[in-house]
Amino acid sequence: MRTFGRWLTSPWRRSALAALAGALPMLAFPAPALWWFAPVALVPWILLARSAPTARRAAYDGWWGGFGFMLAVHHWLVPSLHVFTFVIAALLGALWAPWGLLVRRCLAGEPRPRRVAVALLALPSAWLAVELVRSWQGLGGPWGMLGASQWQVAPALRLASVGGVWLLSLLLVAVNTAVAVLIVVRAARLPALAALLAVAAATSAAWLWAPRPKVTDRVRIAVVQPGMIGGDAGGDRRFDREEQLTRTLAGRNPDLIVWGESSVGFDLGDRPDLARRLSALSRATGAGILVNVDARRSDRPGIYKSSVLVGPDGLTGDRYDKMRLVPFGEYVPARSLLGWATSVGKAAGEDRRRGTEQVVMDVGGLRTGPMVCFESAFPDMSRRLVRDGAQVLIAQSATSTFQHSWAPEQHASLAALRAAESGRPMVHATLTGVSAVYGPDGARAGSWLGTEASATRVYEVPLAYGTTPYVRFGDWPVHAALLVLGALCVAECVRALRPRRNAPEPLVPPARTAREWPARPAR
């Protein structure tokens, strides 16, 4: 152990170890999907920051761990953004520097039970504050939130219906903190055990008493996934393949047909021939078709990504323009400053335009709420659609740029959380996989269409009514975490301002000289 301690005295070796420890939680996400690892994945990182010799070193441990976490979660961006991926990871990783400081502040040395109890509240709250900040769309959005690793765990999905993915992250960090305390702080195990029992009790209570979605009916929704199509005239060839696949749905009685993101590469106002072919498909299949147009609009300036509904008589007029764009993929933030990113990677050459409001579309009495691409990562967007009356949530996506990475499966898994949070089924339709459908409880409603598939699939999608606690109360775990951090800051300020007691008077009189003068110290 002493040898290892001496090995850690090197700042670079310690930083590398922190980055590795921060990257470990990635194993809980798809494609490894080791969900059971998430409750202990942060323990090495916590133990390292706890052992930091100085507060400054603890901040570095937090920063380097955050760098490792962000790089691991977004590693599939490297082929597109190259070195800029590391720059982004370093900038966002700095958000965890205060978290590393707090770990050392609460758990360094031999903390008493009271300080451990504070850690069990403060560390999960501080982690949630970091997730809140980095969830801002301009910083890349909430991809890779720790709670999202639990997308296939039924009890966790029940918790998500109560407090969203935020509650899952909060509880997972609390469990990791408790496990770390049980390993190294033997004198303060009681608060750690109490925390584990509290998490178990909360999970059991959610499983037993949280309102369950009440299934009332079923609809048949078809997903059209054309697969990888490249080369010259790729837009026309993709449309031809989508048209061919959609014709196979005639006689299968779908209520709605969904194409993926960027499934139409031309504005339908400029290409009335494509609009006529789509309306003919709608008549042949007896269902409305929700396509996604990625093109320069004919009625206003700029390029938009838009969900457009087509019926048997042509365009219905229902349209949703994507509101939250992917940084660097669809626009370059502060292009005058960061425009050089286009020269080192596949950053957007021209910024796409944003929509202004979410839309609920009526498809033959079925109210659907469309989202585009990584908007499915934002829990507030699906919550808003459900509050506006959406019965089915739909995400149109395309991850062909990252086809042979973990990104397609990670993206598809997010729909399970949005379904569980909102109590509404969700359809995740892509161009090249993974396409998936989940019921109102977050469970799969049929098998996935993988990245090798070029096919259609009709899903029996259960409809449900009722309001989940998350839809009703929103991001209350975030508010609770901010209150905890606020209370902690107030307590620290009061402690810092409290006057120190004066040194006590000596209990023996000072020595005196022969002339009865008090002895003076030698100079």
PyMOL commands that set and color helices and strands:
alter all, ss='L'
color gray80, all
select helices_A, chain A and resi 2-7+11-28+35-40+43-50+55-73+75-81+83-107+113-134+137-139+146-150+154-184+186-209+234-247+272-285+335-338+341-344+373-377+379-387+400-402+407-422+469-473+476-497
alter helices_A, ss='H'
color red, helices_A
select strands_A, chain A and resi 214-225+256-259+288-296+303-311+314-321+361-363+366-372+392-397+426-430+436-438+455-465
alter strands_A, ss='S'
color yellow, strands_A
deselect
rebuild
show_as cartoon
